Amino acid sequence: MSLGRVLVVDDDKNICELLRLYLDKDGYGVILAHDGEEALVKFNALKPDIILLDIMLPGIDGWQVCREIRKKSNVPIIMVTAKQETFDKVLGLELGADDYIVKPFDTKEVIARIKAVYRRVGQTSGEQEVKEVKYDKLSVNMTRYELRVDGKVVDTPPKELELLFHLASNPNRVYTRDQLLDEVWGFEYYGDSRTIDVHVKRLREKLEGVSDKWALKTVWGVGYKFEVAEGAHE
């Protein structure tokens, strides 16, 4: 029985087959695509649960594939590239990627990242404890992976939701960027604190001015906190 379906997009067929071998052994269904156009066709037709997306692809590149998928879906996307410039990491996160890994990579690390993402947002059967925090005009529900702002559902990538839920579950507590990387991402993100900054920026675009009873605040020189007025927690 498949644990979930992973769409692996890479023009290097050897890498694809190696990942297929490891994922299949762990019980995941694997869909392979070798260029951007094929990736979009298979995404639309087969609805994978997670996408492992190489950036340097023939034809439509990984950036554009990510853009197109984000227009219609919040499926988790892990971007893969041989480039190591910080700009690439930030751009990938701006486009809505949930994770980022640089070639050359260790196959077991990639599998671990996929498993971690799938545990967070994948199919879990049986009864679940409802995980939700509520404030004035704000609800973050991690059982449904749903953000409601002023009563309306706002499309939000999984990683943004997890970050907001973590901060809002611990109101007025200040977190350093490294703490958030460790506690929300669950691994060392190559020391790239811009990861947090990008996600906070995108959350602020969704939350700015919604309520005067809470706010996503920058603590200069330290990190971030979800600041709540006294008695504002529902």
N, C-alpha and C positions, 0 to 999 in steps of 0.2 A: 504494500500500500504506500502510495507516494505521500511524502510529508508536505509537498507543495511543488510548484513548478518554477524553475529558474530559467529565464531567458539569458543565455550567454551570447554576447555580441562582440566578436573579435575577428579581424581578417586573418589572424594567424590560426590556421586550422589545427596545428599541434597543441596550442594552448587550449583551444576549444575541446579537443578530445581528452586532454589531460583533466580539465575541470569536469567534463562529463563523467569520466571514470570515477573521480573522487565523489562527486555529488550523487551519482547513481548508487555507489556503494553505501552512502549514508541514507538512502531512501528518498532522495529528491527526484522529481521528474525534471528532465533537462530538454530545453529547446535551444537549438543552435542557429545563429545567423552570422553571416560573414561580411555584410555591408549594411549601411544605414537604411536603405530602402527595404531590404529583406527584413530587417529588425522591426520596422514599423508595420509591415504587412503581417508578420507573425504576432506582434503585440496585439494588433486589432483583432486577429482571428482567434488567437489561442488564450488571451487574457492571463499571462503569467502572474505569479505572486510576487516575484522579485526580478529585477533586471541588473545584470552585471554588464556594464556598457563601456567598451573601449572608446576613446575619444578620436584617435587617428584611424578613420575608416575611409575606404574608397567611396566616392560619390558623396552622399549625405554624411557629414561627420557626426560624432557623438554629441556635440553641443546642440546641433539642430534636432537630432533624435530626441534628446532630453526635452527641448522646448516643445516639440510636437506632442510628446507623451504627456507633459505637464498641462497642456491645454485641456485634457480630457480625463486625467487620472492622477491619483496620488500614490500609485504603486511605488514601493521603495526602489530607489535607483542607486547602485554603487558604481561610481565612475572609475575607470581604469585608464592610466596613461603612462607613457614613458617620460613625459615631461615632469619637471619638479619645480617649476616656477610657482611662487606663491600666487601670482595672478591667475594661473590656471585653477588652483584650488578654490579661490574666491569666486571665480566665474562659475565654476561647477555648482557651488553652493548657492549662488545667486539664482541660477536657473532651476533650483529645486532639488538637486541631488541630495541624498541622505547620508552618503558616505563617500570616501575617496581613497583610492589605493594606488600606489606608484609602482610601475614595473622597474626592475625585475622584482617580482613578489614571490613569497613562499606560498605554494598551493594550499598548505594547511591553514595559513593565516587567512587566505581568501575564504576558505570553507568556514572558518570560525566566524568571520564577519557576516557571511550569509546566514549562518545559524543564529547569530545574535539578532540580526534584523528580523528573521523569520519568527523567533520566539516573541519578539515585541509585537509584531503586527500580523502574524500568521494565524492559521486555523487552530484554535484550541477548543476541543469538544468538552462537553459537560458543563456544569454550573461554574460561573465565574463570579468572583467578588466584583461588585460594581466599583470602579475606581473613578471618582469624580470630585472635582473641587468647584465650588460656586462662590461667586462674589456678585456685587451689583452689576447687572447687565453682562455678566460673564459666566460661562460654564465650560469647563474642560473635562470631557468624558473620555477616559482611556480604555473603557470597555468597548465603546463604539468607535474610538479614535475620531472624536467629533468636537469641534470648537464652535460654540455659539456665542455670538457677540450681539447684544441688544436683541436677543430672541431669534436671530437669524444664523443659520449654519454657514460658516466661513470655510471654504476649502483651504486646508492647511497640510503641508507635507508632514509625514510622521515624526521626523526629528524635531521640527519646530514645536509640535504638540508635546512631545516628551520633555523638551526643555521648559516650556511654559508650565506644564504640570508639576515638574520638579520644583521650580521656583515658587509657584503659587501654593504648593503643598507645605511650604516652609516660609510663610509670610514674614517679611522684615529681616530675614536672615541674609547676610551678605555672603556671596560665593565668589571665590576667585575664578578666573577663567580655567585654570588647571583643575580645580575641583569639579567644575561643571563638565569638562572634558572627560574626567575620570568617572564621575557618577552618572552622567547621562549617556555618554558614548560607550563607556565601559572599557576603554582601552586608551593607550597613549596615542594621541593624534599628531604624532611627530612634532609636538610642541607648538603647533600652529594655532595660536590664540585667536586668529582672525576667523576661525571656524565659528566661535561663539559670537563674535561681533556681527558676522553676516546674519546669523540666525536671529539675533536680538533685533537687528535693523528690520528684518522682514516681519517679525512679530509686531514691532512698533507701528509699522505701516497699517497693520490690521486693527490695532488696539488704541492708537492715539486719540485722546479726547472722548473716549467712550464714557468714562466715569471719573468723578473727582474723588472717589473713595479708595482707589487703588491705582498703582502705576508701576510700569517696568522701569526701574531706575538704574542709572549708571553711578557706581561709587568710584569716583575718579582715583586712579592709582591702585585700585583693588579689584573690582569686578562688577557684579550686578546683584540686584535684589528685587523682589516683588514687594513693593511698599504698600502697606494696607493701613487705612485709617482705623482708629480704635472702634471696635464693634462692627466692622464692615463685613467680616466673614459670615457667610450664611451657614 
